[in-house]
Amino acid sequence: MTFKFDMGQNVEYKPVGGKVGLFQVIRQMPEEFQAFDRKYRIKGSDEGFERSVLECDLSPANEASSYASVPPTLQFVGRR
C-alpha cells in the first residue's frame, strides 16, 4: 500500500465534536502489521500539538479561506 497524502500537504480533518479544519501532514507513520489503514501525524496552525489520525479520516484540502479555526481538544490533567 502507498500513502495517499504527502508530508507537508494540507488536508481536511473533522475532530470529534468539532468543525472541519485545515491541517498539515507532519509525518507518515510506519506501517503496522495487519493494520486497517495508514496513519499520519497532523497539526493545525493554531495548535501546539500533533494528532494521530487514520487516512480514511482525511480528505484533500480546498482553499484555506473556507476553514474555521479548530479549537484545541481538552486535555485531562490528573492529580498527583
PyRosetta script that sets phi, psi and omega in degrees:
from pyrosetta import init, pose_from_sequence

init()
pose = pose_from_sequence("MTFKFDMGQNVEYKPVGGKVGLFQVIRQMPEEFQAFDRKYRIKGSDEGFERSVLECDLSPANEASSYASVPPTLQFVGRR")
pose.set_psi(1, 145.6)
pose.set_omega(1, 176.9)
pose.set_phi(2, -113.2)
pose.set_psi(2, 159.2)
pose.set_omega(2, -179.9)
pose.set_phi(3, -76.3)
pose.set_psi(3, 141.4)
pose.set_omega(3, 179.0)
pose.set_phi(4, -82.8)
pose.set_psi(4, -30.2)
pose.set_omega(4, -176.9)
pose.set_phi(5, -119.1)
pose.set_psi(5, 144.6)
pose.set_omega(5, -179.3)
pose.set_phi(6, -97.7)
pose.set_psi(6, 159.3)
pose.set_omega(6, 175.4)
pose.set_phi(7, -62.8)
pose.set_psi(7, 137.1)
pose.set_omega(7, -179.0)
pose.set_phi(8, 88.7)
pose.set_psi(8, -11.0)
pose.set_omega(8, -178.8)
pose.set_phi(9, -75.6)
pose.set_psi(9, 142.3)
pose.set_omega(9, 175.0)
pose.set_phi(10, -84.1)
pose.set_psi(10, 136.3)
pose.set_omega(10, -178.6)
pose.set_phi(11, -135.4)
pose.set_psi(11, 160.9)
pose.set_omega(11, 173.3)
pose.set_phi(12, -95.8)
pose.set_psi(12, 139.8)
pose.set_omega(12, 175.7)
pose.set_phi(13, -146.1)
pose.set_psi(13, 139.2)
pose.set_omega(13, 178.9)
pose.set_phi(14, -114.0)
pose.set_psi(14, 104.0)
pose.set_omega(14, 177.0)
pose.set_phi(15, -64.9)
pose.set_psi(15, 155.8)
pose.set_omega(15, 177.6)
pose.set_phi(16, -59.1)
pose.set_psi(16, 125.1)
pose.set_omega(16, 179.2)
pose.set_phi(17, 76.6)
pose.set_psi(17, 8.5)
pose.set_omega(17, -178.4)
pose.set_phi(18, -120.6)
pose.set_psi(18, -177.0)
pose.set_omega(18, 177.0)
pose.set_phi(19, -97.5)
pose.set_psi(19, 159.7)
pose.set_omega(19, 177.8)
pose.set_phi(20, -61.5)
pose.set_psi(20, 132.8)
pose.set_omega(20, -179.4)
pose.set_phi(21, -131.5)
pose.set_psi(21, 168.5)
pose.set_omega(21, 179.3)
pose.set_phi(22, -94.4)
pose.set_psi(22, 127.8)
pose.set_omega(22, 180.0)
pose.set_phi(23, -131.9)
pose.set_psi(23, 161.7)
pose.set_omega(23, 177.4)
pose.set_phi(24, -116.9)
pose.set_psi(24, 137.2)
pose.set_omega(24, 177.1)
pose.set_phi(25, -72.0)
pose.set_psi(25, 120.1)
pose.set_omega(25, 179.9)
pose.set_phi(26, -90.0)
pose.set_psi(26, -42.8)
pose.set_omega(26, 177.4)
pose.set_phi(27, -158.1)
pose.set_psi(27, 156.9)
pose.set_omega(27, 174.2)
pose.set_phi(28, -96.8)
pose.set_psi(28, 126.3)
pose.set_omega(28, -176.3)
pose.set_phi(29, -80.6)
pose.set_psi(29, 150.9)
pose.set_omega(29, 179.4)
pose.set_phi(30, -61.1)
pose.set_psi(30, 150.9)
pose.set_omega(30, 179.5)
pose.set_phi(31, -68.2)
pose.set_psi(31, 136.1)
pose.set_omega(31, 177.7)
pose.set_phi(32, -100.5)
pose.set_psi(32, 146.9)
pose.set_omega(32, -179.8)
pose.set_phi(33, -61.9)
pose.set_psi(33, 127.3)
pose.set_omega(33, 180.0)
pose.set_phi(34, 56.5)
pose.set_psi(34, 33.5)
pose.set_omega(34, 179.2)
pose.set_phi(35, -74.4)
pose.set_psi(35, 146.9)
pose.set_omega(35, 179.5)
pose.set_phi(36, -71.0)
pose.set_psi(36, -38.8)
pose.set_omega(36, -174.2)
pose.set_phi(37, -153.0)
pose.set_psi(37, 164.7)
pose.set_omega(37, 175.5)
pose.set_phi(38, -72.0)
pose.set_psi(38, 153.4)
pose.set_omega(38, 177.8)
pose.set_phi(39, -118.8)
pose.set_psi(39, 151.0)
pose.set_omega(39, 179.1)
pose.set_phi(40, -133.5)
pose.set_psi(40, 156.9)
pose.set_omega(40, 167.1)
pose.set_phi(41, -105.5)
pose.set_psi(41, 126.1)
pose.set_omega(41, -179.6)
pose.set_phi(42, -125.4)
pose.set_psi(42, 160.1)
pose.set_omega(42, -179.3)
pose.set_phi(43, -145.0)
pose.set_psi(43, 134.6)
pose.set_omega(43, 174.0)
pose.set_phi(44, -85.4)
pose.set_psi(44, 151.9)
pose.set_omega(44, -176.9)
pose.set_phi(45, -66.0)
pose.set_psi(45, -26.1)
pose.set_omega(45, -179.0)
pose.set_phi(46, -96.3)
pose.set_psi(46, 5.2)
pose.set_omega(46, -175.5)
pose.set_phi(47, -110.2)
pose.set_psi(47, 148.9)
pose.set_omega(47, 178.2)
pose.set_phi(48, -100.3)
pose.set_psi(48, 17.4)
pose.set_omega(48, -178.4)
pose.set_phi(49, -143.3)
pose.set_psi(49, 164.7)
pose.set_omega(49, 178.0)
pose.set_phi(50, -104.1)
pose.set_psi(50, 155.0)
pose.set_omega(50, 176.3)
pose.set_phi(51, -116.0)
pose.set_psi(51, 147.5)
pose.set_omega(51, 174.3)
pose.set_phi(52, -103.9)
pose.set_psi(52, 119.9)
pose.set_omega(52, -174.8)
pose.set_phi(53, -135.0)
pose.set_psi(53, 157.5)
pose.set_omega(53, 176.1)
pose.set_phi(54, -84.1)
pose.set_psi(54, 151.6)
pose.set_omega(54, -179.9)
pose.set_phi(55, -60.2)
pose.set_psi(55, -34.6)
pose.set_omega(55, -178.5)
pose.set_phi(56, -67.9)
pose.set_psi(56, -15.0)
pose.set_omega(56, 178.5)
pose.set_phi(57, -91.3)
pose.set_psi(57, -1.3)
pose.set_omega(57, -177.5)
pose.set_phi(58, -110.0)
pose.set_psi(58, 152.9)
pose.set_omega(58, 174.9)
pose.set_phi(59, -135.6)
pose.set_psi(59, 154.3)
pose.set_omega(59, 174.2)
pose.set_phi(60, -60.9)
pose.set_psi(60, 144.1)
pose.set_omega(60, -176.1)
pose.set_phi(61, -80.6)
pose.set_psi(61, 147.3)
pose.set_omega(61, 170.7)
pose.set_phi(62, -92.5)
pose.set_psi(62, -159.8)
pose.set_omega(62, 178.1)
pose.set_phi(63, -64.2)
pose.set_psi(63, 138.8)
pose.set_omega(63, -176.1)
pose.set_phi(64, -61.9)
pose.set_psi(64, -26.2)
pose.set_omega(64, -176.1)
pose.set_phi(65, -68.8)
pose.set_psi(65, -15.6)
pose.set_omega(65, -177.3)
pose.set_phi(66, -89.4)
pose.set_psi(66, 5.4)
pose.set_omega(66, -176.3)
pose.set_phi(67, -106.7)
pose.set_psi(67, 137.1)
pose.set_omega(67, 171.6)
pose.set_phi(68, -85.0)
pose.set_psi(68, 153.3)
pose.set_omega(68, 177.1)
pose.set_phi(69, -69.4)
pose.set_psi(69, 140.9)
pose.set_omega(69, -178.0)
pose.set_phi(70, -94.6)
pose.set_psi(70, 122.6)
pose.set_omega(70, 179.9)
pose.set_phi(71, -68.3)
pose.set_psi(71, 145.7)
pose.set_omega(71, 178.3)
pose.set_phi(72, -63.6)
pose.set_psi(72, 150.2)
pose.set_omega(72, 177.5)
pose.set_phi(73, -74.0)
pose.set_psi(73, 155.1)
pose.set_omega(73, 177.7)
pose.set_phi(74, -76.3)
pose.set_psi(74, 139.0)
pose.set_omega(74, 178.8)
pose.set_phi(75, -111.3)
pose.set_psi(75, 135.0)
pose.set_omega(75, 179.1)
pose.set_phi(76, -73.9)
pose.set_psi(76, 128.5)
pose.set_omega(76, 175.5)
pose.set_phi(77, -116.4)
pose.set_psi(77, 109.8)
pose.set_omega(77, -176.6)
pose.set_phi(78, -89.4)
pose.set_psi(78, 168.3)
pose.set_omega(78, 176.3)
pose.set_phi(79, -78.9)
pose.set_psi(79, 154.3)
pose.set_omega(79, 175.2)
pose.set_phi(80, -112.3)
pose.dump_pdb("model.pdb")
